Amino acid sequence: MSLHRRTFAALRHRNYRLYWFSQLVSLTGTWMHTVAQGWLILELTNQPFWLGAVGAAGTLPVLALSLFGGVAADRLPKRSLLIATQSVSTAVALTLGVLALLGQAQVWQVIAAALLLNVANALDLPARQSFVVEMVGREDLLNAIALNSLTFNAARVIGPAIAGVIVATAGTAACFLVNAASFVPVIAALALMRGLPPKRLSDGGSMLSHLREGFVYAARERRFQGLIGLVAAASFFGFPCVTLLPSFARDVLHTDARGYGALMAVTGVGAIASVLALASRQKSVGGAVVAGAGLLFGGSLVLFAASRSFLTAVPLLLLAGAGMVAQAATANTLVQSMVPDALRGRIMSMFTLVLMGAMPLGNILIGALAGLIGTMAAVAIFGLGLCAAIVIVTLARRELLAQT
């Protein structure tokens, strides 16, 4: 098989093609929303603390609901669940867009919208991740996971770049309204899918018993525990640094919304390069790649914190984006390859819980720290914390390094 065909093998499945291209549109809108949300908060408050607060509000629902989302993904038709969550997200983004357009948006409303969007996301993510195998089967599962990451990070490049221009010329409301419209292709794609496997009948146990079954599996799988530990480190220490990019762009690099959008886009360029490399692999990756990518992520953040010019910051964000996404994508691939189909929704909900659930604490802490000692110092401390945590987890679960 040629390199091109191997890299995009999962797209030969019609249902996955519908899903993949609609996700590219939707995630572009989501990244536009994220950029506009951060800039609007900065305009309304002029305080980096509130950037951390809205970031926390956007991820707190994961702590409360993602495990139940995993149970729902294993017990309900995933397509119907995804249509419902996408519809809710459409309504929330539309409402915030109208408020911003009328000049009525307030801080609490932006935080409430972030909260509601991620209530839907907490239920959506386990279903979305466990739905992939139903579209492509096991043969192309790993390639599809890599292509999902490619879509996410292509949107990370396209969305912020467009949003920076739109925010500077038309205001934040336009980005929120575009995001609302971007969910429609996903809903249409899901409705058009055909030939999905029949829903596996539930054994009828209670929700708590289903949750317990997932926890029993997680408690005995040391490789899973190690991978979750590495993901938790990146979620707590690494991802919150991105939350401070609006403040870093304005106060350290002295650029405007266009520059901020460009910085966000740059992280996606590095991410795309790493994901394409993963998608083209014929062999699976091991835990050493997950740990190494985490160290690249943390080390790049430390150096980025010391940068004082836009040109210096760009290559460091390229490396940070590559490390961040390579770690998340390889960890996701390894977890999905080891989990039984019957437990896929619940185990991926645990993955989602850790991936996104540690971020609220990190967001609040880094926002408060930036207010006390400055944005640059806060990013440097968190980057060093990520590197230290990666080393500790790897030493505690050495069997990860033996994986091939």
C-alpha positions as CSV (number, residue, x, y, z in Angstrom):
1,M,0.0,0.0,0.0
2,S,1.4,3.5,-0.9
3,L,2.2,6.0,1.8
4,H,-0.8,8.2,0.8
5,R,-3.3,5.3,0.8
6,R,-1.9,4.0,4.1
7,T,-2.1,7.5,5.7
8,F,-5.8,7.9,4.8
9,A,-6.9,4.3,4.8
10,A,-10.0,4.9,7.1
11,L,-11.5,7.3,4.6
12,R,-12.4,4.4,2.3
13,H,-15.4,3.8,4.6
14,R,-18.4,6.0,3.5
15,N,-19.7,6.6,7.0
16,Y,-16.3,7.7,8.3
17,R,-15.9,10.0,5.3
18,L,-19.2,11.7,6.2
19,Y,-18.1,12.0,9.8
20,W,-14.5,13.1,9.1
21,F,-15.3,16.0,6.7
22,S,-18.2,17.2,8.9
23,Q,-16.0,17.2,11.9
24,L,-13.5,19.3,10.1
25,V,-16.1,22.0,9.6
26,S,-17.5,21.7,13.1
27,L,-14.1,21.7,14.9
28,T,-13.0,24.7,12.9
29,G,-16.1,26.5,14.3
30,T,-15.2,25.3,17.8
31,W,-11.7,26.7,17.6
32,M,-13.1,30.0,16.3
33,H,-15.4,30.0,19.3
34,T,-12.5,29.3,21.6
35,V,-10.4,32.2,20.3
36,A,-13.3,34.6,20.4
37,Q,-14.2,33.5,23.9
38,G,-10.8,34.2,25.3
39,W,-10.6,37.6,23.6
40,L,-14.1,38.6,24.8
41,I,-13.2,37.6,28.4
42,L,-10.0,39.7,28.2
43,E,-12.0,42.7,26.8
44,L,-14.6,42.4,29.5
45,T,-12.3,42.0,32.5
46,N,-8.7,42.8,31.5
47,Q,-7.5,40.1,34.0
48,P,-5.8,36.8,33.1
49,F,-7.5,35.2,36.2
50,W,-10.8,35.2,34.3
51,L,-9.2,33.4,31.3
52,G,-8.4,30.6,33.8
53,A,-11.9,30.8,35.3
54,V,-13.6,30.4,31.9
55,G,-11.3,27.6,31.0
56,A,-12.2,25.9,34.2
57,A,-15.9,26.4,33.6
58,G,-15.4,24.8,30.2
59,T,-14.0,21.6,31.6
60,L,-15.7,21.1,35.0
61,P,-18.6,19.3,33.5
62,V,-16.2,16.5,32.5
63,L,-15.5,15.8,36.2
64,A,-19.2,15.3,36.9
65,L,-20.6,13.7,33.8
66,S,-18.1,12.0,31.6
67,L,-18.2,8.7,33.4
68,F,-22.0,8.6,33.0
69,G,-21.5,9.6,29.4
70,G,-19.4,6.5,29.0
71,V,-22.2,4.3,30.4
72,A,-24.6,6.0,28.1
73,A,-22.3,5.3,25.1
74,D,-22.3,1.6,26.0
75,R,-26.0,1.4,26.6
76,L,-27.6,3.8,24.0
77,P,-27.4,4.1,20.2
78,K,-24.3,6.3,19.8
79,R,-25.6,8.0,16.7
80,S,-28.7,9.2,18.5
81,L,-26.7,10.4,21.5
82,L,-24.3,12.4,19.2
83,I,-27.2,14.1,17.4
84,A,-28.6,15.2,20.7
85,T,-25.4,16.6,22.0
86,Q,-24.6,18.4,18.8
87,S,-28.1,20.0,18.8
88,V,-27.6,21.3,22.3
89,S,-24.2,22.8,21.4
90,T,-25.8,24.6,18.4
91,A,-28.4,26.3,20.6
92,V,-25.8,27.4,23.2
93,A,-23.4,28.9,20.6
94,L,-26.2,30.6,18.9
95,T,-27.5,32.2,22.1
96,L,-24.0,33.5,23.0
97,G,-23.5,34.9,19.5
98,V,-26.8,36.8,19.7
99,L,-25.9,38.3,23.1
100,A,-22.5,39.4,21.8
101,L,-24.0,40.8,18.7
102,L,-26.4,42.9,20.7
103,G,-23.5,44.0,23.0
104,Q,-25.2,42.4,26.0
105,A,-22.6,39.6,26.8
106,Q,-21.4,39.6,30.3
107,V,-18.7,37.6,32.0
108,W,-21.1,35.3,33.8
109,Q,-22.9,34.6,30.5
110,V,-19.7,33.6,28.7
111,I,-18.8,31.3,31.6
112,A,-22.3,29.8,31.6
113,A,-22.1,29.2,27.9
114,A,-18.7,27.5,28.3
115,L,-20.3,25.4,31.1
116,L,-23.3,24.3,29.0
117,L,-21.2,23.5,25.9
118,N,-19.1,21.2,27.9
119,V,-22.0,19.5,29.6
120,A,-22.9,18.4,26.1
121,N,-19.2,17.7,25.4
122,A,-18.9,15.5,28.5
123,L,-21.6,13.2,27.1
124,D,-20.4,13.6,23.5
125,L,-16.8,12.7,23.8
126,P,-17.0,9.1,25.1
127,A,-19.7,8.3,22.5
128,R,-17.7,10.0,19.7
129,Q,-14.5,8.1,20.5
130,S,-16.2,4.7,20.9
131,F,-18.3,5.3,17.8
132,V,-15.2,5.2,15.5
133,V,-14.9,1.4,15.6
134,E,-18.6,1.2,14.4
135,M,-17.7,3.2,11.3
136,V,-14.4,1.6,10.3
137,G,-14.1,-1.7,12.1
138,R,-11.0,-2.9,13.9
139,E,-8.9,-3.1,10.8
140,D,-8.7,0.6,10.3
141,L,-9.3,1.7,13.9
142,L,-5.9,3.0,14.7
143,N,-5.6,4.9,11.4
144,A,-9.1,6.5,12.1
145,I,-8.0,7.6,15.5
146,A,-4.9,9.3,14.0
147,L,-7.1,10.9,11.3
148,N,-9.5,12.2,14.0
149,S,-6.5,13.9,15.6
150,L,-5.6,15.3,12.1
151,T,-9.0,16.8,11.8
152,F,-8.9,18.3,15.2
153,N,-5.5,19.9,14.6
154,A,-6.2,21.0,11.0
155,A,-9.1,22.9,12.6
156,R,-6.7,24.2,15.2
157,V,-4.8,25.8,12.4
158,I,-7.7,27.0,10.3
159,G,-10.1,28.1,13.1
160,P,-7.8,30.4,15.1
161,A,-6.3,32.0,11.9
162,I,-9.8,32.8,10.6
163,A,-11.0,33.9,14.1
164,G,-8.1,36.3,14.6
165,V,-9.1,38.2,11.4
166,I,-12.8,38.1,12.1
167,V,-12.5,39.2,15.8
168,A,-10.3,42.1,14.6
169,T,-12.7,43.2,11.9
170,A,-16.2,42.1,12.8
171,G,-16.0,41.3,16.5
172,T,-16.4,38.1,18.6
173,A,-20.1,37.6,17.9
174,A,-19.4,36.5,14.3
175,C,-17.2,33.7,15.5
176,F,-19.9,32.4,17.9
177,L,-22.5,32.5,15.2
178,V,-20.3,30.6,12.7
179,N,-19.7,28.0,15.4
180,A,-23.4,27.5,15.9
181,A,-23.8,26.9,12.1
182,S,-20.8,24.5,12.0
183,F,-22.7,21.9,14.1
184,V,-25.3,21.4,11.3
185,P,-23.1,19.4,8.9
186,V,-22.3,16.9,11.7
187,I,-26.0,16.4,12.5
188,A,-26.6,15.9,8.8
189,A,-23.7,13.5,8.4
190,L,-24.9,11.4,11.3
191,A,-28.4,11.2,9.9
192,L,-27.1,10.1,6.5
193,M,-25.0,7.2,7.8
194,R,-26.1,3.7,6.7
195,G,-25.1,0.1,7.6
196,L,-24.0,0.7,11.1
197,P,-23.7,-2.4,13.2
198,P,-26.8,-3.2,15.4
199,K,-26.8,-1.9,18.9
200,R,-25.4,-4.5,21.4
201,L,-28.1,-5.4,23.9
202,S,-27.3,-4.2,27.4
203,D,-27.2,-6.8,30.2
204,G,-29.7,-4.7,32.1
205,G,-27.6,-3.9,35.1
206,S,-27.8,-0.6,37.0
207,M,-25.7,2.4,36.0
208,L,-23.6,1.9,39.1
209,S,-22.9,-1.7,38.3
210,H,-21.9,-0.7,34.8
211,L,-19.5,1.9,36.2
212,R,-18.1,-0.6,38.6
213,E,-17.4,-3.0,35.8
214,G,-15.3,-0.3,34.1
215,F,-13.4,0.5,37.2
216,V,-12.5,-3.1,37.8
217,Y,-10.9,-3.3,34.4
218,A,-9.0,-0.1,35.0
219,A,-7.8,-1.3,38.4
220,R,-6.1,-4.4,37.0
221,E,-4.5,-2.9,33.9
222,R,-1.2,-1.3,34.9
223,R,-0.5,-0.2,31.3
224,F,-3.8,1.7,31.3
225,Q,-2.9,3.3,34.6
226,G,0.4,4.5,33.3
227,L,-1.1,5.9,30.2
228,I,-3.7,7.7,32.2
229,G,-1.0,9.1,34.5
230,L,0.9,10.6,31.5
231,V,-2.3,12.1,30.1
232,A,-3.2,13.6,33.5
233,A,0.2,15.3,33.7
234,A,-0.3,17.0,30.3
235,S,-3.9,17.9,31.2
236,F,-3.0,19.5,34.5
237,F,0.4,21.2,33.6
238,G,0.5,21.5,29.8
239,F,-3.0,22.4,28.5
240,P,-3.6,25.3,30.9
241,C,-0.6,27.1,29.4
242,V,-2.6,27.5,26.2
243,T,-5.3,29.2,28.2
244,L,-2.9,32.1,28.9
245,L,-2.0,32.7,25.2
246,P,-4.3,35.8,24.9
247,S,-2.5,37.4,27.8
248,F,1.0,36.2,26.6
249,A,0.2,37.5,23.1
250,R,-0.9,41.0,24.3
251,D,1.3,41.6,27.3
252,V,4.5,39.8,26.5
253,L,4.7,39.7,22.7
254,H,2.7,43.0,22.3
255,T,0.6,41.7,19.5
256,D,-3.2,42.0,18.7
257,A,-6.0,39.6,18.0
258,R,-4.4,38.6,14.7
259,G,-1.2,37.7,16.4
260,Y,-3.0,35.7,19.0
261,G,-4.9,33.8,16.4
262,A,-1.7,33.1,14.5
263,L,-0.1,31.8,17.7
264,M,-3.0,29.4,18.3
265,A,-2.8,28.3,14.7
266,V,1.0,27.6,15.0
267,T,0.4,25.0,17.7
268,G,-1.9,23.2,15.2
269,V,0.7,23.2,12.5
270,G,3.1,21.3,14.7
271,A,0.2,19.0,15.7
272,I,-0.6,18.2,12.1
273,A,2.9,17.2,11.3
274,S,3.1,14.8,14.3
275,V,-0.4,13.3,13.5
276,L,0.5,12.7,9.8
277,A,3.6,10.9,10.9
278,L,1.5,8.7,13.3
279,A,-1.2,8.0,10.6
280,S,1.4,6.8,8.1
281,R,3.0,4.2,10.5
282,Q,2.4,0.6,9.8
283,K,3.5,-0.5,13.3
284,S,1.8,0.6,16.5
285,V,3.5,3.0,18.9
286,G,4.5,2.3,22.5
287,G,4.4,4.0,25.8
288,A,7.9,5.4,25.3
289,V,6.5,7.6,22.5
290,V,3.8,8.9,24.8
291,A,6.4,9.8,27.5
292,G,8.8,11.3,25.0
293,A,6.1,13.5,23.4
294,G,5.1,14.7,26.9
295,L,8.7,15.8,27.6
296,L,8.8,17.6,24.3
297,F,5.6,19.4,25.2
298,G,6.9,20.4,28.6
299,G,10.4,21.4,27.5
300,S,9.0,23.6,24.7
301,L,6.7,25.4,27.1
302,V,9.6,26.2,29.4
303,L,11.6,27.7,26.4
304,F,8.4,29.5,25.1
305,A,8.0,31.2,28.5
306,A,11.4,32.8,28.0
307,S,10.7,34.1,24.5
308,R,10.3,37.8,24.0
309,S,9.6,38.1,20.3
310,F,7.0,36.7,18.0
311,L,9.6,35.1,15.7
312,T,11.1,33.2,18.7
313,A,7.8,32.1,20.0
314,V,6.6,30.5,16.7
315,P,9.0,27.6,16.4
316,L,8.7,26.8,20.2
317,L,4.9,26.7,19.8
318,L,5.3,24.4,16.8
319,L,7.3,22.0,19.0
320,A,4.8,22.3,21.8
321,G,1.9,21.6,19.5
322,A,3.7,18.5,18.1
323,G,4.4,17.1,21.6
324,M,1.0,17.9,23.0
325,V,-0.9,16.1,20.2
326,A,1.5,13.3,19.7
327,Q,1.1,12.4,23.3
328,A,-2.7,12.5,23.3
329,A,-3.1,10.7,20.0
330,T,-0.6,7.9,20.9
331,A,-2.2,7.4,24.4
332,N,-5.6,7.3,22.8
333,T,-4.4,4.7,20.3
334,L,-2.9,2.5,22.9
335,V,-5.9,2.6,25.2
336,Q,-8.4,1.8,22.3
337,S,-6.2,-1.0,21.1
338,M,-6.3,-2.8,24.5
339,V,-9.9,-2.2,25.6
340,P,-12.7,-4.7,25.0
341,D,-15.5,-3.5,22.7
342,A,-18.1,-4.0,25.5
343,L,-16.2,-1.6,27.8
344,R,-15.1,0.9,25.2
345,G,-17.5,3.7,26.1
346,R,-16.7,3.5,29.8
347,I,-12.9,3.2,29.4
348,M,-12.8,6.1,27.0
349,S,-14.9,8.1,29.4
350,M,-12.2,7.6,32.0
351,F,-9.7,8.7,29.4
352,T,-11.8,11.8,28.6
353,L,-12.2,12.4,32.4
354,V,-8.5,12.6,32.9
355,L,-7.7,14.3,29.6
356,M,-10.1,17.2,30.3
357,G,-11.0,16.8,33.9
358,A,-7.6,17.8,35.3
359,M,-7.6,21.0,33.3
360,P,-10.0,23.0,35.6
361,L,-7.6,22.7,38.5
362,G,-4.7,23.6,36.3
363,N,-6.5,26.5,34.7
364,I,-7.5,28.0,38.0
365,L,-4.0,27.6,39.5
366,I,-2.2,29.0,36.5
367,G,-4.6,31.9,36.2
368,A,-4.0,32.8,39.9
369,L,-0.3,32.2,39.6
370,A,-0.1,34.5,36.5
371,G,-1.9,37.2,38.5
372,L,0.7,36.9,41.3
373,I,4.0,36.4,39.5
374,G,3.2,37.1,35.8
375,T,2.3,35.1,32.8
376,M,5.8,34.2,31.7
377,A,6.8,32.8,35.1
378,A,3.5,30.8,35.4
379,V,4.0,29.2,32.0
380,A,7.6,28.3,32.9
381,I,6.7,26.7,36.2
382,F,3.9,24.6,34.6
383,G,6.2,23.5,31.8
384,L,8.8,22.3,34.4
385,G,6.0,20.6,36.4
386,L,4.9,18.7,33.3
387,C,8.4,17.4,32.6
388,A,8.8,16.3,36.3
389,A,5.4,14.5,36.3
390,I,6.2,12.6,33.1
391,V,9.4,11.3,34.6
392,I,7.7,10.3,37.9
393,V,4.9,8.4,36.1
394,T,7.3,6.6,33.7
395,L,9.4,5.4,36.6
396,A,6.4,4.2,38.5
397,R,5.0,2.3,35.5
398,R,8.2,1.0,33.8
399,E,6.3,-1.5,31.8
400,L,5.1,1.3,29.5
401,L,8.7,1.6,28.1
402,A,8.7,-2.1,27.2
403,Q,5.7,-1.7,24.8
404,T,6.3,-1.9,21.1
